[in-house]
Amino acid sequence: MSAADFRSKTPDQLKDQLLQLKKEQFNLRFQVATGQLEKTARIKVVRRDIARVQTILREKARAEAQG
């Protein structure tokens, strides 16, 4: 997903998305450990999406705190 897609969501939706992404990352780690993962690039995509969601959550929290 792009940052613009994440920015259009509410903080609650972003928290749900973050939880879902972290679960996916956990499952991907297990697949790597057992040698079952075929698309290794997915790990990078998920990790970056997690970072995007966390960044946007912080931006929204900061904007709410300022005014």
N, C-alpha and C positions, 0 to 999 in steps of 0.2 A: 504494500500500500504506500501511497505517497503521503507526505506530510500534510498536504491540503485535505486529503480524505480524513486524516486523524483530527485535524483542527476543526472540522465541521461537527465533530461528535461532542457530547457532553462529558464532563469529568467522570460520571458514573459509567458511561459506555466505554470510556478509555480505560478505566480500571478493570472492567470485564475483559476488554481486549488484551490488556496486559497479562491478566491471569491466564487467558487462553494461550497467548504466545509463550509464556513461561512453561506451561504444561507441554506445549509442542516441543520446546527446546529440551525439556527433560526427556521426552520420548526419543528425540533425535539422538541425544547422547547415549541412550541405551542401545539404539540401533547401531551406532558407531562401534560401541564396545563389543557387540555381538557379531559385527561384520555384516549386518543386514541392510545397511543404508546404501542406497544406490545413488541418490542425488545429494552429494555432499555439499553442493552450493546452497542448499536450503538452510543449512546451519547459519551461514553468513547472512542470509536474507532475514531470518528470524531474529538473529542477534541485533541487526540494525533496526528492525521494526520495534523491538523492545526499547532500544535507545531513543527512537523517535517518540514513542508513546510517553516515556518517562520525561523527556524534554518538554513535550507539549503540556503534560500535566503540571510540571513546574512553572511553565509560562503562565498557564491559566491561574494557578494558585497565587503567583506573584501579582498578576493583574487584579485579581480579586482583593488581595490584601492592600494594594495601593489605592484602590478606588472603586 
